[in-house]
């Protein structure tokens, strides 16, 4: 992967930093920054909200949930619905395609525009991200486009880091899109296939989850808040140790 030089979508050096980065306070936020990072922020917020909404939808509307959320459980439930004749298989297969792909071009663009700085920014938020960054660099340097195609399946390395690395290394956009699309299609096919093979038991389980969806959503919300507080406490303790 390249160094910390920033590159904008036209390929020229961009002297600006990652908006919001503590080392780049006062940097002017350009229109390109809003267009690049704005959708990623919106998608992140929407995904967080859907974590609590999804349990109520997975039983009665698995295909809709798959289309707007693209979770593994929703795709499996959709496959089971197709097996029971409640949805066309071809619709089930294409339903989650857009939601699973929509953020990836923006991540590629962010890697291309901000270079390594955005990866370092993520690493600074959590020590675990630094370890993941090292693994992703090793995988990407060795496998390139194959790391993009199989990013869903590589353990302990979020696929987001491969997409950022693709942009940073200035991988050809056509290569990135083909690899990303191929990986996403196989990911969808596997989950839908599992649901189709399981059939009614998966449908029944999805219905059970929906019946208790409100309570499950509340449990997830409480768990998310507790997890966030715990991470902040750990980060403060780690910072205190470094100062000492």
N, C-alpha and C positions, 0 to 999 in steps of 0.2 A: 504494500500500500504506500501511497505517496506521503510526503510530509505534510506540514501544516499550512501550506499555501492554499488560499481560497481561490476557487474558480467559480465564475458565474455561468449560467446556462449557455452563454455564447463562447465560453472557453477562455475568456480574458480574466486576468487576476482581479479579485475583488478585495479591496483593502478593509472592508467591514468585517466585524466579528459576528458571532452568533448572538442575536438579540436576546438580552437578558443574562448573558454570560457575565459573571462578576468581574472578569478581567476586561470587559468591553463596555462598561457603563458609559452612557453618554453617546454611544454609537447611534447614528441616525438609522431609524428603521425605514427601509425603502419599500417601495411597492412590491418588488420581487420577494422580499422577506415575508410580507403578508401573504402573498400568493403561494409561497412555498410552505411556510410553517403554519399558516392559518388553517388550512384543511386538516393538517395533522392534529392540531389542537382540538378542532371540532370533532374529528373522528374519535379521539381519545375520550373526550367527555361523553359522547354518545355511547361508546362501548362500555364505559363505566356505568352509565344509567341502565343499559341493557342487561347488565349482570343481575340486577334486582328485578327487572321486568320479565326476563326470559322464562323463569320457572312457570309463570302463569300462562304463557303462550305455547309451551312445547307440546302440550296435550292436544288442545283444540286446533291449533294453527301451526303445525310443525314446519310446513313449507314456507309460510310467511316469516316465521322466526329464522329459518335458514337464510332467507333472502335478505333480511335486514340485520342479521347478527352473524350468521355463518359459523356458529359454534359446532364442535364435534357432535354434541348430543342432539342438536337440532337436525343435522344432516343424517344421523342415524335414525332418528324418529321419522324423518321425511322418507328415507328408504323403506322403513316399515310401512308407512302409509301407502307407498307405491305398491308394495307387496299385497296390501289389503284392498287395492283397487280404489283408494281414496284420492289418489293423485297420479297424474301421468308421469312415467319414469323420466321422460326427457325434460319435463319441467323441473322435477326434483334435482336433476343433474346440473341444470344451468342456473337454478335459483340463487345459490350462494356465490356464484362466480364474481359478480360485480363487487359485492361487499368485501370479499376476500382479496380482491386486486386493487381496490380503489386507493388505498394509502401508499402502495408500493412505488408508483412513479414519483410521488412527492418525497418519499424517503431517498430514492435515487437522486432526485434533484437536490435535496438537502446535503447529501454526501458530496455531490459535485460542487455545490455552491460554497459550502462552508469548510470542506475538507476535513481534516482530522480534528478540528476544533470541536465540532459537534459531538464526535465520539468521546473526546476528552471531557466534554461537558457532562455527558451521561455518566462517565466513569467517576467524575467528581461527586455525583449525587449519592453513590452507593458503592462501597468497595467491591461488591459482588459484580457490578458492571465492569469493573476493571479486569477482573479475572475472565469474564465472558468476552471482553474485547480481545484479550490475548488469544483465547481459543479461536475466536472468529477470524482474526488475522491469519492465524496458522492454517485454518481450513481454507480460507479464501485464497491465500497465496498458493496453496497446493492445488486446489480444484477449480478455482475460477467460477465459470458459469454453472458447473455441476453443483457447487455449493448453493447457488441460487435455486436450482431446480430441486434439490433435496433438502433445502433449508428447514422445511416442516419436520423432517425426520431426524435431524441432528440434535442429540440431547444436550442440555445445559448451555446451549447457545441460541439466543433469540434470533429468529430470521431477520429481524429489523437491522441487526448489525451487518449482515451480508448485503442487504440492500444499500445501506450507507456506504459500505466498502466498495460496492459496484460503482456508485457515483463518484466516490473519491478517486478511485483508480481510473475513472473515465472509460469504463467498459462501454462498448458501443450499445446505444439504446436498443437497437434491434436485437442484439444478443441477450440483453437483460430481459426484454419483454418476452421473447420466446422461451427462455429458461424459466421465468416466473410463471408464465401461463402453463407450461408443461407440468411444473411442480404442483400448481394449484389444481389442475385437472385431475392429476393422480390422487391428490389428497381428498378431493371431493368424491372421486370414484370409489376409493377404499371405504370411506365412511358410509356412503349411500349403499354400497354393496353389502357391508356388514348389516345395516338395518334391513335391507331387503332379504338377506339370508335369515335373520332372526324372526322377522315378521311380527305376529301378534304379541308375543311377550314384550317386545320393545314398545309397541303401541300402548299396551297396558301400563307399562312402567312410566311412560310419558304422561299418561292420564293421571296416574297417582301423584306424580310430581306436581302437576297443575292444580290438583285439588288442594294441595298444601302450599301452593305457590306463594301466597302472601306471607305466610310464616317463614318459609324458606328464604324469601327475599329479605325479611327483617333480620334473620339470623346472619345472612351474608353481609348485610349492612353493618351490624354490630361487629362482626368479625373483621370487616374491612377497616373500620375505625380503630379497633384495638390493634390491628396489624400496623396501621399507620403510626399510631402513638408509640408502639414498640420500636419501630424502625427509627423514629426521631430520637428516642431515648438512647438507642444503640449508637446512633451517629454522634450524639452529644458526648457520650462516654468515650468513643473513639477519638473525637477531637480533643477531649481533655487529656487523654493519654499521650497524644502526639505533642501537645503543648508542654506537658511534664517532661 
